[in-house]
Amino acid sequence: MAQPADTPPHDSLDTLCARGGWAADFTTRPSAPPLYMTTAFDMHGLEQLEAVAAGTETGYIYTRDGNPNHEAFAADIAKLEGAEAGVACASGMGAMTAVLMTLLKSGDHVVSARVLYGRTSQLLNHLASAFGVHVTYVDGNHPDAFREALTPQTKLCIIESISNPLMEVADLPAIAKAVGHVPVLVDSTFATPCLLRPIEHGATYVFHSASKYLNGHGDVMLGVLVGPKEAIRRAKAMSSLFGVNTNPFEAWLGSRGLRTLPLRMERVSQTAAHIALFLQSHKAIERVYYPGLETHPTHAIARRLLTKGYGGMLGFDLRGGRPAVAALFRAMAEIIPFSPTLADARSTVSYPTGTSHKFITAAARAEFGIKDGLVRLSVGLECPEDLQRELAAALSGLS
Ligand SMILES: Cc1ncc(COP(=O)(O)O)c(C=O)c1O
């Protein structure tokens, strides 16, 4: 744009706009962590670039490689889990991609529990068919099955601490012992470090879909992986290379959510225990899956490992299968919505057969015990009596 003759070039409207947004003092420490919403970081010069890249000076270069908000979130999870380091990724699946790309190459072998979040199994199956990674699925309830499946090429064992959707609690100490030196990766999304710290029980890596409890408000896509420092350094490099890094705002929201995590986990554990008992006695329901119930197949393990509460997730089989599920979801739509996620502040229900586990065959679902009438309930922060009343009203319409 042409400048009027008396306006110095640096005062031009174009230049002011392009360089705007800065106050004289951006150094006063804010009470809440600042959000580093930036693509890159200005360098003082080539020496700084080289020093930061070499790791001899702390700092950041490019947000895909690292950003203070990513670091703050991941470092907090590492501390909470008792791990050396952590990396924040774009989603739980992003963190899973980062760890698998870090630890596996073609020809390597993975032993995995057969009941996993469906997309995790789908990713493993993809690595098997497209990249020649070998995967053996075993019954996660039998630690010896992990040992029996090991081969000299086994680089990793994978299990969920509380499985999705049957809420089976893994006997982590027994699995870690059974597989010896092979690293165990635990998806601890349902437990969170408030209820269980897998590394204390022999796990090497802990992974979370932080889109769930760690954030806790149903408004974020975020994942995190923690583990040994050197492996996490490589996972960060993989996260950047594959572009599965998160963005600063999601990490910032994750950090904000963390501040109330212990309170939320305590509350949902209490409410879910209350609701599980209520559902167990209801005639429209065939079976309830909650690790805190004595009737749950892994209750003894849960009592040993989940000493602070059994979590906010439960499943139940409705008599009447899929049509009954459809009717229940219609009846509850305005109050306990069908939402294919979990760990929101409000309670939600999901249908594993049609969402998280639709990627495995019907035969496999039947074998694993995932029935057509299975509903997954994510218990939220509502008043327990309100929830019970609402569930009772919706269920009464079925029988
Ligand atoms: C147990 C578990 N692990 C992993 C994931 C994947 O996480 P994300 O959706 O953040 O990619 C999910 C998502 O629902 C999950 O429930």
The ligand as an ORCA input file, in Angstrom:
! r2SCAN-3c Opt
* xyz 0 1
  C     -10.027    -46.791     26.755
  C      -9.778    -45.877     25.602
  N      -8.547    -45.826     25.079
  C      -8.277    -45.027     24.025
  C      -9.231    -44.259     23.429
  C      -8.882    -43.391     22.255
  O      -8.780    -42.060     22.670
  P      -9.151    -40.796     21.743
  O     -10.594    -40.874     21.413
  O      -8.773    -39.631     22.616
  O      -8.289    -40.917     20.532
  C     -10.530    -44.288     23.944
  C     -11.596    -43.464     23.319
  O     -12.748    -43.579     23.646
  C     -10.800    -45.115     25.052
  O     -12.044    -45.183     25.569
*
